[in-house]
Amino acid sequence: MPVPYLPDAPLLLALGFVPYRSPSGQTRHSRPSACGQETIVLYDDGELALLEAVNGQLLYSFQGRVASEAELRVLLRQVNWATEPHAYSLTE
């Protein structure tokens, strides 16, 4: 079975995600979106979850594994999240 890909902190920071406190066994990074907050949760077992809170409601987007950074970027585009550094900026 292939080793799952988990994005590293420098990539997440470049995409505008900042680390948040999280329970043991996972790492959380979040960033603002146009109408809420986007969160990536990285689990120690190689899975990841994408969560988006919009207008006070939590929307589940994805939980599973990806094989590469390219696959992660495709996944982010599929859930309509910015995939370029600082493209998420609300100052535009």
N, C-alpha and C positions, 0 to 999 in steps of 0.2 A: 504494500500500500504506500502511495507517495506521501511524503511529509507535507503537511498543510503549511501554507504561507500565512504568516501574521505580519502586518506592517510594523515597522519599527517606529520609535518615538520621533526621530528626525523627519520621516515622511509625514506622520500625522501632524506634527507641528507646522510643516510646510503647507499642509492643506488647511491649516487654521484650527486644528483640534488641540485643546489643552487638556492635560491630565487632571483627573478628579480622584478623590478618595474612593476606594472601592473595597469590597470584601476580599478576604483571602481567596486566591485561586482565579482572580480576574483583574484586569486593568481597564479603566474607563477613560475615554477621551471624548470631549464634547466641543461643539462650536455653535454659534448662533446661526439660525436660518432666517429667511425673510419673514416667517410667521411663527417661529418657535425655536427649538433646539434639536440638533442632530447629535447622536451619541453612538460611538463605536465601543463595544465591549469585547475585549480580547480575553479568552479563557485559557488557562494553563494547558488544557488538553488539545489546543489547536483550533477550537471553534471560535467563531466570532459572531456577534449580533449587531445589527444596525437598528437603532431605535430613534424615532422622531416624535417629539412632543410638539403639538400644534394646538393653539388655543386651549391650553390646559388639558388636552387629551393625549394619551400615549398611543402612538400608531406603531404597530409592529411591522417591520419591513423585511427582515431576513435573519435567520440563524442557521449557521452551517459552517462549511469550510471552503476556502478558496485555495487554488494551487500556485498563484503568482500575483505579483503586483498588477500585471495587465488584467487578470481576471477580477481583481478587487476594483480596479478603475471601471471596468465594464459594469460590475454590480452597482457601484455608486451611481453611474449614469442611468441604470435601469430604474433606480428608486429616485431619480431626479435630484441627486446631490452633486454639487460642484466637484470636479476632479482635478482642477488646476490650482496651483498655489494661490491663495488669497482671492480666488474667484468668488468666494462666498461673501466677500465684504459687503456690508450694508451701507457703505458710504458712497456707492456709485450713484 
